[in-house]
Each structure stands twice: as structure tokens, then as C-alpha cells.
Amino acid sequence: MSLKVLIFEDESLSAEHLANLIRRYDPAIDLLGIIESVKQGIEWFSTHAHPDLLLMDIQLSDGSCFDLFKQVRIEVPVIFTTAYNEYAIQAFKVNSVDYLLKPIEFLELQLALEKFRKQRKNIAPNQEQMYGQLYSRLLQPMQFKKRLLVKIGDQLKQVLVEDIAFFVFDEGMCWAVTFAKNRLPVDYTLDELEQMLEPKQFFRINRKFIVNPVSIEKIHTYFNNRLKLQLRPNPETEVLVSRERVSDFKNWLNS
């Protein structure tokens, strides 16, 4: 019988990234849906049988996921997925299996899911030891990539992230374009890069581009409530902020 998993995540790109990691771990897992708000979660639990596992971001679109636990009796194990470590103690009180800090990598999720499966078989590790190890990990600051290793011919080269103007998916692969106009192949997908890069330094504007604000020379209004960007160096292709990302993009520039 396949494992039934419900995701709580209000950011569509983060939800898609998490779903992709789950499918990579086990394609047979039944993803029941993505819940974006406390209100939507209350409605879902009132009309559905409980899943086997919740993957839950703490900050949802209309409040904290802990507000949901106050209004609905939930006895489902939870793997928390969040950018904040200050909620760890609260998480331990509500059926927490693990507490993963964003950006989430495949290995971390894999270990959390294996831990959950062991607990289901009543062979969970010592709780005090598990919480001690987890809490010490939470105290470590979040680490974002400061440099990338790229392959050029038969050589490997380090590139500082701050020297990259934008990332673009083109010709079936991902490229880093530097301010010095070098176009370098990157051995990551845009989804993976989005989780690895400092959010204040880079923003995913559409399915093909992640941009550094320093690279933006001009912003123009565009058809269908989108924005058109003029970047340096010039990518020689139209660069549009997708309609669903425009509001977040403006907030990002204002932060």
C-alpha cells in the first residue's frame, strides 16, 4: 500500500521542488495535494481521511501551521520544512518526525523519510538522542552557496556567486552568465539553484531565469500584467517576469 503524503506550502516553487524530491525518493508515494493556508487545511481535514505523513512549512499564507493544530485534532506524523529554526521546540510537541531547514536537499529529505518509516515499524532511535542531535543542527546558521564549481573543457573552475549576473536555462541545460560576459555550464537545475542561493541576492522570475538585482538595468511594464527586464550583460532574448511572480518580485526589490 503506497504512502499517502500531504504537503503544506504556500510558495508554489518551493512546493514543486519538494514534490519533485518526494517523487525522486519514491515514485509510488501518493501525493494527496498541496495546502497553502490554515483555512484550506481546516477544510481539507474536515472532508478527507488523514494521510500517513504531513510535510509542513510553518509559515503559511494566512498564519502559522500551529494555528491549524489548535483547531483540528491531528495525530499524523509531521516533517517540518521551513526557513526558520526558532519554532523547533513547538514542532517537537506536535508529532514531529524531523525539522528540515530550507533550502532542502534530497539527502536531508531522504533521511527524514527513512526515519519516519523506521518509526512506523516501532524501531525509532532513542528520542532524547534524536532530539539532541536535531536541535544542535538547528542552531547552525543557514548556509547558502558562495561559489560554484563549473567545468570548462577538462578543467574545473570556481566562480563566486556574487560575480554571476543571472542563471538561464537554455539548450537543455543551465548556464551561469557572469558580469564579465562569461557563459558557464552549471551542473544544477534552476529548482536546485533556487534553494541553494541567498534569497536576497537572487530571484526566480520565470521558468528560465534566476536574476541578480545588480544585473537589472531597466524594468518595463508589459502585456498581460507582466514585467520586461533589461539585463546586463544582454542575454539576447526577451526576459519577462511571469505574471504570478510580479508581486513577489516587487517585494523582493523593495526588501
Secondary structure, DSSP 8 states (H G I E B T S, - for coil): ---EEEEE-S-HHHHHHHHHHHHHH-TT-EEEEEE-SHHHHHHHHHHS---SEEEE-SEETTEEHHHHHHHS---S-EEEEES-STTHHHHHTTTEEEEEESS--HHHHHHHHHHHHHHHTT----HHHHHHHHHHHHTS-----SEEEEEETTEEEEEEGGGEEEEEEETTEEEEEETT--EEEESS-HHHHHHHS-TTT-EE-SSSEEE-GGGEEEEEEEGGGEEEEEESS--SS--EE-GGGHHHHHHHHH-
